[in-house]
Amino acid sequence: MLSVLKRKILILKHYHRISLSGHIQLTQLNTTKRSTHPFQWLEPLHGNCKWNQTIKEAKQAVGYSTTNLSLRWILNDDLSILKNKIDKSQHPLLKNIKFLLKTEESAVHIWGLIILLLSGAAGHKEICTDSSGGVLHSQRNLAEITQLILKSQIIHFNLLNLQKTTRAGQDVESYKDFLVGNKIALLFGDLLLGGSVLELSQLRNQEIVGLIMAGIRNIADGEFLGIRDEQNYPLPWRAQSSNGSYDVRTPIDADCSIEPLNIAEVRGNAELEWELRNVLNGGSLLGNACKSAMILAKHNTDVQNEAYLFGKHFHLAWQSSIDLMTFMPTNNVEDPPCFSLVSAPVLYHLENDPSLCDEIEKGKENVENVNYEKVRNIILRGPGLIKTEQLYRKHQEAVLNCLSKFKNNDARNALKNMILCLNKRCE
């Protein structure tokens, strides 16, 4: 059993190294103020007092501070040494690492909280005795593991693309310095990933290992989906003519959470494409983690599937609210919120007005060639924002429907308040 798990860890790390060397090196040295990386939804909700109060009450419901979950990993000697070396190299990733390890408002910590709250809402069988505050110790470990995996993925995705054929690699003075920083950052992410997978093996449940590995695989697969510029930033597919019927089972409707997702028939359909991208880029992992928490508590298959769908829909509701926020009016006229070219408002507008593709396709060589201000103004005048708000309502309703299947207690009410509070961000 242990030897099989060790082989899986080695295969997983080798898979990540192959992926990283080929595609998953995203950020340029000369980055523009846009948000196109797959973890845009991690942005904290600075200044939102209602949200902060909701999270505070949610933590009290499970009697545990999720920001302490990764404390022993932060204090790990190996990670401390690598962090000090990144400090010396002045690698831009350092800012992201500090954010991941210390920012209490980030979705990295919210994920752990969601898993704990759902565990508390579902309860557990009387035969499960290793519990505290209504949550099993193994479920707390799972929340920690999920957070560590998420952090490792974010670190890997934020490596600098230093290919000498791109502008990012033409700064000869700092090239070697940043190259060393890249190697250290890769080791940093590998240490978190390897450590989390070893912790996962301690749960001694092969089904859960398969579920979490499937979530990791989907995040990697998401980086090979669709058209990309030379820096691997995503571009939308062109809208296709349709008679209104799509005979395809969307990622959101599927009960199976291990098989690879079908991407053949989502091209050009705004909602299906958006759902697929965001299920791959985090929704699958959160859904599988929620399902795994139910497995640990020995709940039946129906409860497990509800937990899986709850996690997916929660992630999609979160992402759709962020997509909407990036187009909302702001007091900072000179520096408006950045947006992704595959965000929901953009995809919905392209479905209604394919002519905008001509401007967006200028980014095939480099997305910096796209006139973002022009795209923003066009989308603000179109139907994209209204449809995105409807998309958010759809997933909010789905989350509330899933929650209605669980016990009415403080943990469930905390989750309900969280999803309702997301709505305040869109107003």
C-alpha positions, 0 to 999 in steps of 0.5 A: 500500500505504502509503496503504491502511494510513493509511486503516485507521489513520484509520478505526480511530481514528474507530471508537474515538472513536465507541465511546468517546463512546457506551459505553466510558466505564466507571469512575465517580468513586464506584467500589465495590470490585468488578471488572467491567471487561473486563480483570480478568485483568490483575491481577498475582499479588502474593506468588506466589513460584512464579509469579514464579520461573516467569516469571523462568525463562521470560524466560531461555528467550527471552533477553529481558526483555519489560518492556523492549519498550515502553521507547522508547514510555514515553520518547516525548516526546508521551506524557511531556507527556500523562502530566505533564498527567494528573498535574496533573489528578489523574485516577484513570486515572494509577494505571492508567497507572503500573501498565501501564507499570511493573508487571512482573507484569501480564498486559500483559507476560506477553502479550509473553512468551507470544508470544516463547516460542511463537515459540521453541517453534515455531522458524523456517525456515532461510531466515529469518535475522533471528533472535536467541535462536531468535526472529525480530526481526519476532516481537519487534516483534509482541510489542511491538506486541501489548503496546502495543495492549493498553495502549491498549485498557485506557486507553480502557476506563478513561475516567471516565463524566462524564455530568451525568445520572449520579452521576459527573457531579454532583461539580461542583467536579471535573467540569471537571478530570476532563473535561480529564483524560479528553481527555488520557487519550483522546489517551494511548491514541490515541497508543499505538494509532496508534503500534502500528498504524504499527509493525504496518504495518512488518511489511509483511504484510497478513494479519497486519494483518487478524488484529490488527485483528480482535482489536481489533474484537472487544474493542470488540464485547465492550463492546456485548454483552448487557445493561448498566447505565447505567455500561456494566457488564455484566449476565448474560442470563437462563438459557433453558430448553434440551433440552441441545443447542446447535447452534452453533459456539462461539468456541473451536472456530472455526479462522477468526480474522477473521470476527465471532463468532456471538452469536445462540445463546449467550444463557443458556448459561453456558459459551458466554456466558462463552467468548464474552465472554472471547474478545471481551475479549482471547482473540481478540487473543492468539490472532491475535497467536500465529497472526501470529507463526507466519506471520512464521516461514513455518509452514504453516496447521496450525501457525498454527491450533494457535498461534491456539487455544493463545492463546485457550485460554491466555487463557481458562484465565487468566481462569477461574483468576481467576474462581475466585480471587475466590471463594476464602477470604481472610484479609481478611474485611472486604474480600473479593476483588471479582467480576464479575456475568458471571464463570464462577461467577455464570453457572454458578449462574444456569444452575442457579438462575435465581431469583438473576436477581431480585437481579442485575437490580436492577443494570439502573440501576446495578450498585451496587444489587446486594447483592454479599455476598448474591450471593457467599454464595449462589454459595458454596453452589451448583455454580458453583465446582466447574463453574468449576474444571472449566472451568479444567481444560478449557482447561488441557488444551487448552493442553497439547494445543496445546503437544504439537504444538510442539518439545520445547525450553526455550521449550515447557517454559516455557509448560507451566510457566506454564499448570500454575502457574496451577493453583496459584493456584486451590488 
